[in-house]
Amino acid sequence: MNGKGFDGLVQDLILLWGLGIKLIVVHGARPQIDAMIDNAGIEPTFVGDLRVTDATALACVKAAVAAVRIDLEARLSQAALDIRSRGSGLTVAGGNFVIARPAGVVNGVDLRFTGDVRRIDRNAIERRLNDGEMVLVSPLGYSPTGEVFNLNSLDLANAVATEVKASKLILMTDPPGIVDRDGSIVRQLTVRDARSFVSSSPGGARILERAIRACQFGVRRVHIVDRSIDGVLIEELFTRDGVGTLLSNTPFDQLRLATIEDVGGILGLIEPLEHDGSLVKRSREKLEIEIDHFSVIVREGIVVACGALYPLARAMGEIACIAVHPDYRRGGFGNAVLGALEHRAHAADLRQLFVLTTHATHWFQESGYRRANISDLPVARQALYNLQRNSIVLVKEL
């Protein structure tokens, strides 16, 4: 709580709450527990990632969790004073939401008061959320017989998100987050890709395992973010690509045939290229008429790439209007669109494709297109050739 980025995290939570987003915050307390156990002169014992919590350690766990919760409530309440849109202050709700049971014996060691989640009181949580409260869940669980159990906060967050059918689960990790072997942040993973992904750190591997499990049990999207980044929640949730790793059961980019609803997005891509002369200008009306010729790639509801195929005489087709959003021009989106258009051409029994370009000659040549003459075009297309633009003609045999 005293680390880099915590004040920004609290501000992010308050801002999200102020926007009317229903928030459940599951906190951990391992550093505070470790410090209390060390101060008490107790030798900590672990089985893998699980702490052996005897009665003496449990007293430290309860004290540490209570201290963290009280401090967190105080910080949230203080930060909420600047929020005026609700007309009242923030209420942070807690309670005995978690029913737990003993984790039992692992590798021959009795974990004592270390527990597993047995049940989450979904109705109680939802009542608080519907009343406009922020729900704070601590890593303690209670048995029907009155015992208290020390819970793993990551497992608890998974259980809560699954039970309430959360649309998003955000897991906060130590720097640098989920990175590949080159040290670069991995922006997106499907569950299938995540299973084979090799994290560069044990901590990353553990949190990725929990993220996969959450997706498998119905959470649509899991975000894994570096807790030390100031404003990380806002950056992750309200920018298109975020700053962390997004995990989902389904692919993030949808390559499909365009529909009339995509016209505005396509215009947004091609208009800058029309202004600099890279593409021939198309009106909205013309685009609406020709929309069936287009394919698009959509990310988060935004058209980020497009292209069109126009079948012509002599089993030829024209590739046209390939455009990619500036933020994605190094991500292979243009190649994906071109490949999709060529696949459509194969399905339509076209034998040759051509393209007219003033700026992308080398890019098309890298995909197998070769230079040709105006006379190689269908007669009808030769008549429409704009001598003033002096576009280069490229063809490809299918």
N, C-alpha and C positions, 0 to 999 in steps of 0.2 A: 504493500500500500504506500510505502514511501519511495517506491522506485520511479524511474523515469516514465513519464506518460500517464501516471495514474490520475493526476488532476484533469488532464485532457479526457481521459476515459469517463470520469464522473460527469464532466460537462457534456460529453456525447450522449450519455444515458439520459441526462435531464432534457437535452434537446429532443431526443427521440420521444421521450415521454410527453413533452410539450406538443409534439406533432400528433399526438393521439395514438401512437404505436403501443400496443400491449407488450410489456416487458416482464420477463422472468429472469432474474439475475441469480445464478448459482455461483457462490464464491468458494474458494479454497482457503486453506490456512496452514499449508505444510511448513513454510519458513517460520511462522510463529510457533507452531507445535514443536518443531525441531529446537528452537531457541529455548522454550520452556522446559523441554525434556533435558536439554543440556544443562540448563541452570539448576535443575533438580538433581543432577548427578546420575541420571538414569542412562544406561547403555542402550541405545536404540537397536531394535532387531527387525530385519526385513526378510520377507520371503519373496524374492523377485521385487516387484514394485509395491508390495503390500506390507504395511506396518503390522507388527505383532503388538496389539494393544492390550496390555494387562491392566489391572485396576489402577495401578499407579500412573501408567501412561494415559489412561482414560481421563483421569483428573486433569492432566495437562492439556489433553485434547479439548475437553469441554471449556476450560478457561481460555485457551487460545481462540477457539471458534467464537466464544461469546465476545471476546475483546475485538476481534476482527469485525464481527457483525455490528457491534455498537459503534465502532469508529466509522464503518461504511455507512450506516444509517445517518450518522451525524454529518458526514461529508455530503451525502446526497441531499439532506434537508437544507444544508447551508447553500449548496449550489442552486437549489430550486427556488430560493428567495427572489431571484431575478425573473422567474417565469410568471407572467401575469395572465396569459391567455386562458388558463383554467379557472381563474377567479378565486382560487384557493390554493393552499400549499400542497406539497407532495406528501402523500401517506405511503410509507413503506410497510408492506404487510408481511408478516411471518407467521409461523405456526407449526403444528405437528403434521405437516403435509406428507411426511415420508415414513412409511412403515418398513422396518428392516428386520433382518434375521442374521444370525451368525454366519460369517463366511466359512467357518468350520476349520477342518484340518487340510492344509495344503503342503504337499511334499513332506508329510509326516509331522508338520508343525501346527499346533493349535493356535489360530490367530486370535483367540479369546474375544475381545470386544471390537474387533474389526468386523464390519458387516457388509452385507449385500442388500440392495434395494429389493423389497418384497412387493410393495405397492405404493403408488402415488395417489393422493387424494385429489383427483382431477377436479371434482365439483367444487371443492373448497378454493382451489387456486383460481378457477374461472370466475367464481363469485367476486373475488378481490379484483381481478382484472376488469370485470364488467363495471365495477364501482369506480374505476379510474385509478386504482392503486397500482404501485409497482411492487411486484412480489419478489421477496428476497428469500432464497432457499439456502440454508447452511448445510454443511456436510456432516450432519448428524441424523440418525434415524432412530425410531423408537419401536420397541416390540410391544405386542398386546399385554405382555406381563410386566411392562414398566422398565425394561432394560434400555440402555442407550448404547448406540453403536457408532463407531467411527467409520465414515464412508469415503470412498474415493470420489473426489469432486467431478472428475471427468465422467465416470460411470453414472453418477447422479444426474449430471446435466443431460446425458443421453436418455436416461430413464424419464426425466421430466419432459423433455422435448418430444419423445415418442408418445407419452401418455396424453399430452395436451394437443397432439397433432400440430406441432409448431410448423410454420411455413419455412422458418430459418432457424438454424442452430449456429451460434458464433462461438468458436473455441479460441481462446486466447493463449498463446504460447510464448515461450522465451525467444529472444532474437536468435537466428534471423527468420524463424518460421520454417515453412516447408521449402527446401531448396534442392536443386539437382546437384550433380557432382561437380559442376562448374561454379556452384555457389549462387546461382540465379534463382530468384523466386519462381516457383511453379505456379502459374496463374490459374490453371484450370485442370481438373482431372475428372473423368468419369469414374464410377465405382470400379468398372472393369480395369481401367488403366491404373487406378490406385492400388489394386491388389498386386500388381507386378512392379510398382514403383519402389525403388530402393532409396530411402531417405538417407541423407548424409549424417544424421544424428539419431541416437536412440530415442531422444525426446520427441523428435519429429515422427519417428516410426510409431511410437505409442499413441500420439494424438491422431495420426492418420488412421490407425486401427479403429479408434473410437468413432471417427468420422464415417468410416465405411459402415460400421455397425448401425449408426444413426440412419443413414440413407437406406439400409436394408430394412429397417423397421418403420419406414414411412416418412421420415423427414425429407422434404423435397430437396433442400439445399443446405449444405454445411459450409460455413466460411471459417477458415483457419487464418488468424491474423497475429502479427507481432505486437505484443502488448506494449512495447516501448515506443511505438510510433504515436506521436501527438495527433489527436483527431482521427484515430484509426477507424473507428466505427463509421463515422460520416464518410470518410474516404472510401471505405469498402462498400458501403451500402448505396451511396449516392453518386458514384462515378461508374462509368460503363464497365471498366476493367478492374476496378478496385485496386487494393494494395496487397492483398493476401492471396490465399489459395481457395478456390471455389470448387467444391466437390458435389457431384450430382449423379443420379442414376441415368439421366438422359444427356445426350450431347448438347453442348451449349450453342453451337452454330447450326442453323437449319438451312440446308441448301434445297431449294424447291422451285417449282414454277411460280412465276409472279401472278398476283391477282390485282384487281382494280384498287384494292386497299394499299398496294405498294407504290402507287404512282407518285405520291408525295415524297416518299423516301428515295425513289429513283431520281426524281428531279433534284433533290438535295445533293445527290452524288454527282450528277452529270453537269449541272449548271456551272460550277467553277471551271470544269474542263471545256465547256462550250465558250466561256468567256476568254480563255487563253488560247482558243483555236485548236485544242486537241480533239474535240468532238464537234460534229455538225449539230447545230441547234435544233432541238425538238420542242414543239409546243406541248402543253399539257393535253390538249385535245388529240394530237397525233399519238402521244404516248398512250393515252387511254384506248385508242383504236388498236394499237399494235401490242398491247400488254401481253397477249398470249405468246408472243415471240420471246419474251424475257424470262430469264432465270435470275434468282436472287439468293444471297446469303443473308440470313437474319440472325442477329445476336441481341438478346434481351429486348426483342420487339423492334429493333432498329435495323433498317436495311444498310448493310456495310459493304456490299459488293453486288454488282449486277452485270448482265450482258445479254445479248440478243442473238438469235439465229433466224435468218430469213431464207427459207427454201426458194430456189429459183429454177429456171429452165436448165436442161441438159444435166439433171441430177447434181446440180451445184447448189451451194448454200453460202450466204454471206454471214460472217461473224461481225457483229457491230456493237458499239456502245458499251464496251467493257470499262467499268469504272469501279474503283475501290476507295473507300473512305481513307483520308490521309493517315489516320492512326493505325491502319491495318495493311499498309502497302508492303510491308516486309514479312507478312504472316502467311504467304501462300494463298491468299484469297483469290487473287486474279487467276492463278493456275487452276484453282478449284472450279471457278466459274467457267473457264475455257474448257476444262475437261468435261464438265457437265454439258456444255453446248455441243461438243464433239460427240458425246454419247447420244444426245438427241438426234444429231445428224446421222449417225449410224442407224438408229432405230427408224429413221425416215428414209433409209436406203439412198442417202446422198453419197456420191462417190468422190466429190471434191469440194473443199471449202476455200473461200477467199476472204481477204480482209483488206480494207483500205486504211492506211494509217500515215500520220505525219510525225508521230513522236515515239512509237513503240516498235519500230522495225526489229531491233535486236531481240526484244523480248519475245516476239512471235517467232523469230528464226530459231531461238532456243527451244521452241516447242514443235519444231519440224516444218515450219512454213518457209517457202523459198520465194525469191523475187520472180515476178512475172510481168507481163505487159498488159496494157489496157485492152489490147485485142484478145487477150485470153479470157476476158469477162463475158458473161452472157450479153447478147446484143442489147437487150433492154437496159442492162446496167451500164453498158458503155455510153448509152445516150444520156445517162444521168451523171456521168463523171464530171466533176467540177475541176476544170483546168486551172482555175485560179488557186485552188487549194493544193493542187499538184501532189495528191496523196500517192504514196508508194503502194503498189499492188503486190500482195503476197498470197500464195496458194499452198494448199496441202492436200495430198492425195489420202483418201481414207481406205 
